[in-house]
Amino acid sequence: MFVFDVTPPRQYVGAKAYRKDLEDLFAQYPGPIEADMTDLNVTADRTLGCAHVIVHSVFTDKGGHKTETNVRTTDVFRKAGGKWLIVHEHNSVPVDFATGKADLMTKP
């Protein structure tokens, strides 16, 4: 598994590294967490597939403050041993080049 996530560092190699990234996120935002997916598109053949989706999330930090995001996620899957496995994931948000800041609430 190879992941480009919206949080540093630039990449995570292996499920263990990505799991640690998610554990850190959930420690910072212990909940509740809300997530909705839209614009899901999946394409696959016999052994290789890809999917992209927009994930709208609301994270609640330890103080109860909510952070809202829209993240673009693309996954690449490979079928091995009868199971579909994610081999690459890319999460991103657009950047406003005028300000140099991430646009966490972008709409299509």
Chimera marker file (.cmm) of the C-alpha trace (Angstrom):
<marker_set name="trace">
<marker id="1" x="0.000" y="0.000" z="0.000" r="1" g="1" b="0" radius="0.5"/>
<marker id="2" x="1.238" y="3.462" z="-0.973" r="1" g="1" b="0" radius="0.5"/>
<marker id="3" x="-0.702" y="6.546" z="0.173" r="1" g="1" b="0" radius="0.5"/>
<marker id="4" x="-0.555" y="10.261" z="-0.575" r="1" g="1" b="0" radius="0.5"/>
<marker id="5" x="-2.637" y="11.858" z="2.197" r="1" g="1" b="0" radius="0.5"/>
<marker id="6" x="-3.685" y="15.446" z="2.885" r="1" g="1" b="0" radius="0.5"/>
<marker id="7" x="-1.558" y="15.514" z="6.045" r="1" g="1" b="0" radius="0.5"/>
<marker id="8" x="2.264" y="15.471" z="6.108" r="1" g="1" b="0" radius="0.5"/>
<marker id="9" x="4.501" y="13.680" z="5.426" r="1" g="1" b="0" radius="0.5"/>
<marker id="10" x="4.321" y="13.506" z="1.640" r="1" g="1" b="0" radius="0.5"/>
<marker id="11" x="3.663" y="9.776" z="1.536" r="1" g="1" b="0" radius="0.5"/>
<marker id="12" x="2.960" y="6.693" z="3.608" r="1" g="1" b="0" radius="0.5"/>
<marker id="13" x="4.404" y="3.378" z="2.504" r="1" g="1" b="0" radius="0.5"/>
<marker id="14" x="2.698" y="0.271" z="3.847" r="1" g="1" b="0" radius="0.5"/>
<marker id="15" x="-0.459" y="-0.336" z="5.808" r="1" g="1" b="0" radius="0.5"/>
<marker id="16" x="1.335" y="0.090" z="9.141" r="1" g="1" b="0" radius="0.5"/>
<marker id="17" x="2.476" y="3.637" z="8.291" r="1" g="1" b="0" radius="0.5"/>
<marker id="18" x="-0.974" y="4.653" z="7.036" r="1" g="1" b="0" radius="0.5"/>
<marker id="19" x="-2.656" y="3.094" z="10.079" r="1" g="1" b="0" radius="0.5"/>
<marker id="20" x="-0.417" y="5.276" z="12.306" r="1" g="1" b="0" radius="0.5"/>
<marker id="21" x="-1.495" y="8.355" z="10.299" r="1" g="1" b="0" radius="0.5"/>
<marker id="22" x="-5.156" y="7.510" z="10.912" r="1" g="1" b="0" radius="0.5"/>
<marker id="23" x="-4.553" y="6.752" z="14.603" r="1" g="1" b="0" radius="0.5"/>
<marker id="24" x="-2.954" y="10.202" z="14.981" r="1" g="1" b="0" radius="0.5"/>
<marker id="25" x="-5.941" y="11.808" z="13.224" r="1" g="1" b="0" radius="0.5"/>
<marker id="26" x="-8.460" y="10.040" z="15.454" r="1" g="1" b="0" radius="0.5"/>
<marker id="27" x="-6.437" y="10.984" z="18.569" r="1" g="1" b="0" radius="0.5"/>
<marker id="28" x="-6.627" y="14.648" z="17.526" r="1" g="1" b="0" radius="0.5"/>
<marker id="29" x="-10.329" y="14.371" z="16.655" r="1" g="1" b="0" radius="0.5"/>
<marker id="30" x="-11.784" y="11.772" z="19.049" r="1" g="1" b="0" radius="0.5"/>
<marker id="31" x="-15.297" y="12.312" z="17.784" r="1" g="1" b="0" radius="0.5"/>
<marker id="32" x="-17.902" y="12.216" z="16.898" r="1" g="1" b="0" radius="0.5"/>
<marker id="33" x="-16.848" y="12.061" z="13.254" r="1" g="1" b="0" radius="0.5"/>
<marker id="34" x="-19.378" y="12.311" z="10.427" r="1" g="1" b="0" radius="0.5"/>
<marker id="35" x="-18.607" y="11.280" z="6.837" r="1" g="1" b="0" radius="0.5"/>
<marker id="36" x="-20.653" y="11.220" z="3.645" r="1" g="1" b="0" radius="0.5"/>
<marker id="37" x="-19.514" y="10.115" z="0.201" r="1" g="1" b="0" radius="0.5"/>
<marker id="38" x="-20.714" y="11.525" z="-3.116" r="1" g="1" b="0" radius="0.5"/>
<marker id="39" x="-19.736" y="11.299" z="-6.767" r="1" g="1" b="0" radius="0.5"/>
<marker id="40" x="-18.472" y="7.731" z="-6.451" r="1" g="1" b="0" radius="0.5"/>
<marker id="41" x="-17.126" y="6.267" z="-9.681" r="1" g="1" b="0" radius="0.5"/>
<marker id="42" x="-15.680" y="2.740" z="-9.897" r="1" g="1" b="0" radius="0.5"/>
<marker id="43" x="-13.990" y="1.087" z="-12.871" r="1" g="1" b="0" radius="0.5"/>
<marker id="44" x="-12.535" y="-2.420" z="-12.838" r="1" g="1" b="0" radius="0.5"/>
<marker id="45" x="-11.496" y="-5.320" z="-15.003" r="1" g="1" b="0" radius="0.5"/>
<marker id="46" x="-10.520" y="-8.800" z="-13.831" r="1" g="1" b="0" radius="0.5"/>
<marker id="47" x="-7.527" y="-7.853" z="-11.664" r="1" g="1" b="0" radius="0.5"/>
<marker id="48" x="-7.201" y="-4.070" z="-11.554" r="1" g="1" b="0" radius="0.5"/>
<marker id="49" x="-9.644" y="-1.353" z="-10.569" r="1" g="1" b="0" radius="0.5"/>
<marker id="50" x="-9.862" y="2.260" z="-9.534" r="1" g="1" b="0" radius="0.5"/>
<marker id="51" x="-12.380" y="4.414" z="-7.746" r="1" g="1" b="0" radius="0.5"/>
<marker id="52" x="-12.719" y="8.091" z="-6.986" r="1" g="1" b="0" radius="0.5"/>
<marker id="53" x="-15.075" y="9.779" z="-4.569" r="1" g="1" b="0" radius="0.5"/>
<marker id="54" x="-15.660" y="13.040" z="-2.709" r="1" g="1" b="0" radius="0.5"/>
<marker id="55" x="-15.730" y="12.547" z="1.071" r="1" g="1" b="0" radius="0.5"/>
<marker id="56" x="-17.382" y="15.262" z="3.150" r="1" g="1" b="0" radius="0.5"/>
<marker id="57" x="-16.336" y="14.940" z="6.803" r="1" g="1" b="0" radius="0.5"/>
<marker id="58" x="-16.976" y="16.770" z="10.040" r="1" g="1" b="0" radius="0.5"/>
<marker id="59" x="-14.332" y="16.109" z="12.702" r="1" g="1" b="0" radius="0.5"/>
<marker id="60" x="-14.835" y="17.026" z="16.378" r="1" g="1" b="0" radius="0.5"/>
<marker id="61" x="-11.716" y="17.768" z="18.436" r="1" g="1" b="0" radius="0.5"/>
<marker id="62" x="-11.202" y="17.233" z="22.168" r="1" g="1" b="0" radius="0.5"/>
<marker id="63" x="-12.665" y="20.673" z="22.942" r="1" g="1" b="0" radius="0.5"/>
<marker id="64" x="-15.810" y="20.052" z="20.897" r="1" g="1" b="0" radius="0.5"/>
<marker id="65" x="-14.730" y="22.321" z="18.003" r="1" g="1" b="0" radius="0.5"/>
<marker id="66" x="-15.794" y="21.004" z="14.593" r="1" g="1" b="0" radius="0.5"/>
<marker id="67" x="-13.653" y="21.023" z="11.441" r="1" g="1" b="0" radius="0.5"/>
<marker id="68" x="-15.396" y="20.410" z="8.119" r="1" g="1" b="0" radius="0.5"/>
<marker id="69" x="-13.648" y="19.185" z="4.954" r="1" g="1" b="0" radius="0.5"/>
<marker id="70" x="-14.300" y="17.934" z="1.446" r="1" g="1" b="0" radius="0.5"/>
<marker id="71" x="-11.526" y="15.568" z="0.361" r="1" g="1" b="0" radius="0.5"/>
<marker id="72" x="-11.007" y="13.983" z="-3.051" r="1" g="1" b="0" radius="0.5"/>
<marker id="73" x="-9.991" y="10.323" z="-2.756" r="1" g="1" b="0" radius="0.5"/>
<marker id="74" x="-8.741" y="8.050" z="-5.514" r="1" g="1" b="0" radius="0.5"/>
<marker id="75" x="-7.989" y="4.386" z="-4.837" r="1" g="1" b="0" radius="0.5"/>
<marker id="76" x="-6.286" y="1.815" z="-7.054" r="1" g="1" b="0" radius="0.5"/>
<marker id="77" x="-7.196" y="-1.820" z="-6.348" r="1" g="1" b="0" radius="0.5"/>
<marker id="78" x="-5.499" y="-5.067" z="-7.357" r="1" g="1" b="0" radius="0.5"/>
<marker id="79" x="-7.197" y="-8.441" z="-7.059" r="1" g="1" b="0" radius="0.5"/>
<marker id="80" x="-4.900" y="-10.984" z="-5.406" r="1" g="1" b="0" radius="0.5"/>
<marker id="81" x="-5.881" y="-14.339" z="-3.968" r="1" g="1" b="0" radius="0.5"/>
<marker id="82" x="-9.539" y="-13.617" z="-4.662" r="1" g="1" b="0" radius="0.5"/>
<marker id="83" x="-9.509" y="-10.370" z="-2.625" r="1" g="1" b="0" radius="0.5"/>
<marker id="84" x="-9.479" y="-6.759" z="-3.792" r="1" g="1" b="0" radius="0.5"/>
<marker id="85" x="-6.655" y="-4.864" z="-2.063" r="1" g="1" b="0" radius="0.5"/>
<marker id="86" x="-5.947" y="-1.146" z="-2.106" r="1" g="1" b="0" radius="0.5"/>
<marker id="87" x="-2.436" y="-0.756" z="-3.521" r="1" g="1" b="0" radius="0.5"/>
<marker id="88" x="-2.460" y="3.026" z="-3.894" r="1" g="1" b="0" radius="0.5"/>
<marker id="89" x="-4.562" y="5.799" z="-2.356" r="1" g="1" b="0" radius="0.5"/>
<marker id="90" x="-4.422" y="9.514" z="-3.070" r="1" g="1" b="0" radius="0.5"/>
<marker id="91" x="-6.298" y="12.009" z="-0.885" r="1" g="1" b="0" radius="0.5"/>
<marker id="92" x="-6.221" y="15.663" z="-1.826" r="1" g="1" b="0" radius="0.5"/>
<marker id="93" x="-7.835" y="19.068" z="-1.547" r="1" g="1" b="0" radius="0.5"/>
<marker id="94" x="-7.547" y="21.869" z="-4.095" r="1" g="1" b="0" radius="0.5"/>
<marker id="95" x="-5.179" y="24.742" z="-3.362" r="1" g="1" b="0" radius="0.5"/>
<marker id="96" x="-6.123" y="28.383" z="-3.827" r="1" g="1" b="0" radius="0.5"/>
<marker id="97" x="-3.011" y="29.658" z="-5.608" r="1" g="1" b="0" radius="0.5"/>
<marker id="98" x="-3.826" y="33.280" z="-4.742" r="1" g="1" b="0" radius="0.5"/>
<marker id="99" x="-3.533" y="32.572" z="-1.001" r="1" g="1" b="0" radius="0.5"/>
<marker id="100" x="-1.460" y="29.371" z="-1.044" r="1" g="1" b="0" radius="0.5"/>
<marker id="101" x="-4.015" y="27.768" z="1.268" r="1" g="1" b="0" radius="0.5"/>
<marker id="102" x="-5.961" y="24.555" z="0.972" r="1" g="1" b="0" radius="0.5"/>
<marker id="103" x="-9.606" y="24.854" z="-0.051" r="1" g="1" b="0" radius="0.5"/>
<marker id="104" x="-11.190" y="22.427" z="2.427" r="1" g="1" b="0" radius="0.5"/>
<marker id="105" x="-14.777" y="23.144" z="1.349" r="1" g="1" b="0" radius="0.5"/>
<marker id="106" x="-14.497" y="23.177" z="-2.431" r="1" g="1" b="0" radius="0.5"/>
<marker id="107" x="-17.607" y="22.325" z="-4.415" r="1" g="1" b="0" radius="0.5"/>
<marker id="108" x="-17.656" y="20.920" z="-7.959" r="1" g="1" b="0" radius="0.5"/>
<link id1="1" id2="2" r="1" g="1" b="0" radius="0.2"/>
<link id1="2" id2="3" r="1" g="1" b="0" radius="0.2"/>
<link id1="3" id2="4" r="1" g="1" b="0" radius="0.2"/>
<link id1="4" id2="5" r="1" g="1" b="0" radius="0.2"/>
<link id1="5" id2="6" r="1" g="1" b="0" radius="0.2"/>
<link id1="6" id2="7" r="1" g="1" b="0" radius="0.2"/>
<link id1="7" id2="8" r="1" g="1" b="0" radius="0.2"/>
<link id1="8" id2="9" r="1" g="1" b="0" radius="0.2"/>
<link id1="9" id2="10" r="1" g="1" b="0" radius="0.2"/>
<link id1="10" id2="11" r="1" g="1" b="0" radius="0.2"/>
<link id1="11" id2="12" r="1" g="1" b="0" radius="0.2"/>
<link id1="12" id2="13" r="1" g="1" b="0" radius="0.2"/>
<link id1="13" id2="14" r="1" g="1" b="0" radius="0.2"/>
<link id1="14" id2="15" r="1" g="1" b="0" radius="0.2"/>
<link id1="15" id2="16" r="1" g="1" b="0" radius="0.2"/>
<link id1="16" id2="17" r="1" g="1" b="0" radius="0.2"/>
<link id1="17" id2="18" r="1" g="1" b="0" radius="0.2"/>
<link id1="18" id2="19" r="1" g="1" b="0" radius="0.2"/>
<link id1="19" id2="20" r="1" g="1" b="0" radius="0.2"/>
<link id1="20" id2="21" r="1" g="1" b="0" radius="0.2"/>
<link id1="21" id2="22" r="1" g="1" b="0" radius="0.2"/>
<link id1="22" id2="23" r="1" g="1" b="0" radius="0.2"/>
<link id1="23" id2="24" r="1" g="1" b="0" radius="0.2"/>
<link id1="24" id2="25" r="1" g="1" b="0" radius="0.2"/>
<link id1="25" id2="26" r="1" g="1" b="0" radius="0.2"/>
<link id1="26" id2="27" r="1" g="1" b="0" radius="0.2"/>
<link id1="27" id2="28" r="1" g="1" b="0" radius="0.2"/>
<link id1="28" id2="29" r="1" g="1" b="0" radius="0.2"/>
<link id1="29" id2="30" r="1" g="1" b="0" radius="0.2"/>
<link id1="30" id2="31" r="1" g="1" b="0" radius="0.2"/>
<link id1="31" id2="32" r="1" g="1" b="0" radius="0.2"/>
<link id1="32" id2="33" r="1" g="1" b="0" radius="0.2"/>
<link id1="33" id2="34" r="1" g="1" b="0" radius="0.2"/>
<link id1="34" id2="35" r="1" g="1" b="0" radius="0.2"/>
<link id1="35" id2="36" r="1" g="1" b="0" radius="0.2"/>
<link id1="36" id2="37" r="1" g="1" b="0" radius="0.2"/>
<link id1="37" id2="38" r="1" g="1" b="0" radius="0.2"/>
<link id1="38" id2="39" r="1" g="1" b="0" radius="0.2"/>
<link id1="39" id2="40" r="1" g="1" b="0" radius="0.2"/>
<link id1="40" id2="41" r="1" g="1" b="0" radius="0.2"/>
<link id1="41" id2="42" r="1" g="1" b="0" radius="0.2"/>
<link id1="42" id2="43" r="1" g="1" b="0" radius="0.2"/>
<link id1="43" id2="44" r="1" g="1" b="0" radius="0.2"/>
<link id1="44" id2="45" r="1" g="1" b="0" radius="0.2"/>
<link id1="45" id2="46" r="1" g="1" b="0" radius="0.2"/>
<link id1="46" id2="47" r="1" g="1" b="0" radius="0.2"/>
<link id1="47" id2="48" r="1" g="1" b="0" radius="0.2"/>
<link id1="48" id2="49" r="1" g="1" b="0" radius="0.2"/>
<link id1="49" id2="50" r="1" g="1" b="0" radius="0.2"/>
<link id1="50" id2="51" r="1" g="1" b="0" radius="0.2"/>
<link id1="51" id2="52" r="1" g="1" b="0" radius="0.2"/>
<link id1="52" id2="53" r="1" g="1" b="0" radius="0.2"/>
<link id1="53" id2="54" r="1" g="1" b="0" radius="0.2"/>
<link id1="54" id2="55" r="1" g="1" b="0" radius="0.2"/>
<link id1="55" id2="56" r="1" g="1" b="0" radius="0.2"/>
<link id1="56" id2="57" r="1" g="1" b="0" radius="0.2"/>
<link id1="57" id2="58" r="1" g="1" b="0" radius="0.2"/>
<link id1="58" id2="59" r="1" g="1" b="0" radius="0.2"/>
<link id1="59" id2="60" r="1" g="1" b="0" radius="0.2"/>
<link id1="60" id2="61" r="1" g="1" b="0" radius="0.2"/>
<link id1="61" id2="62" r="1" g="1" b="0" radius="0.2"/>
<link id1="62" id2="63" r="1" g="1" b="0" radius="0.2"/>
<link id1="63" id2="64" r="1" g="1" b="0" radius="0.2"/>
<link id1="64" id2="65" r="1" g="1" b="0" radius="0.2"/>
<link id1="65" id2="66" r="1" g="1" b="0" radius="0.2"/>
<link id1="66" id2="67" r="1" g="1" b="0" radius="0.2"/>
<link id1="67" id2="68" r="1" g="1" b="0" radius="0.2"/>
<link id1="68" id2="69" r="1" g="1" b="0" radius="0.2"/>
<link id1="69" id2="70" r="1" g="1" b="0" radius="0.2"/>
<link id1="70" id2="71" r="1" g="1" b="0" radius="0.2"/>
<link id1="71" id2="72" r="1" g="1" b="0" radius="0.2"/>
<link id1="72" id2="73" r="1" g="1" b="0" radius="0.2"/>
<link id1="73" id2="74" r="1" g="1" b="0" radius="0.2"/>
<link id1="74" id2="75" r="1" g="1" b="0" radius="0.2"/>
<link id1="75" id2="76" r="1" g="1" b="0" radius="0.2"/>
<link id1="76" id2="77" r="1" g="1" b="0" radius="0.2"/>
<link id1="77" id2="78" r="1" g="1" b="0" radius="0.2"/>
<link id1="78" id2="79" r="1" g="1" b="0" radius="0.2"/>
<link id1="79" id2="80" r="1" g="1" b="0" radius="0.2"/>
<link id1="80" id2="81" r="1" g="1" b="0" radius="0.2"/>
<link id1="81" id2="82" r="1" g="1" b="0" radius="0.2"/>
<link id1="82" id2="83" r="1" g="1" b="0" radius="0.2"/>
<link id1="83" id2="84" r="1" g="1" b="0" radius="0.2"/>
<link id1="84" id2="85" r="1" g="1" b="0" radius="0.2"/>
<link id1="85" id2="86" r="1" g="1" b="0" radius="0.2"/>
<link id1="86" id2="87" r="1" g="1" b="0" radius="0.2"/>
<link id1="87" id2="88" r="1" g="1" b="0" radius="0.2"/>
<link id1="88" id2="89" r="1" g="1" b="0" radius="0.2"/>
<link id1="89" id2="90" r="1" g="1" b="0" radius="0.2"/>
<link id1="90" id2="91" r="1" g="1" b="0" radius="0.2"/>
<link id1="91" id2="92" r="1" g="1" b="0" radius="0.2"/>
<link id1="92" id2="93" r="1" g="1" b="0" radius="0.2"/>
<link id1="93" id2="94" r="1" g="1" b="0" radius="0.2"/>
<link id1="94" id2="95" r="1" g="1" b="0" radius="0.2"/>
<link id1="95" id2="96" r="1" g="1" b="0" radius="0.2"/>
<link id1="96" id2="97" r="1" g="1" b="0" radius="0.2"/>
<link id1="97" id2="98" r="1" g="1" b="0" radius="0.2"/>
<link id1="98" id2="99" r="1" g="1" b="0" radius="0.2"/>
<link id1="99" id2="100" r="1" g="1" b="0" radius="0.2"/>
<link id1="100" id2="101" r="1" g="1" b="0" radius="0.2"/>
<link id1="101" id2="102" r="1" g="1" b="0" radius="0.2"/>
<link id1="102" id2="103" r="1" g="1" b="0" radius="0.2"/>
<link id1="103" id2="104" r="1" g="1" b="0" radius="0.2"/>
<link id1="104" id2="105" r="1" g="1" b="0" radius="0.2"/>
<link id1="105" id2="106" r="1" g="1" b="0" radius="0.2"/>
<link id1="106" id2="107" r="1" g="1" b="0" radius="0.2"/>
<link id1="107" id2="108" r="1" g="1" b="0" radius="0.2"/>
</marker_set>
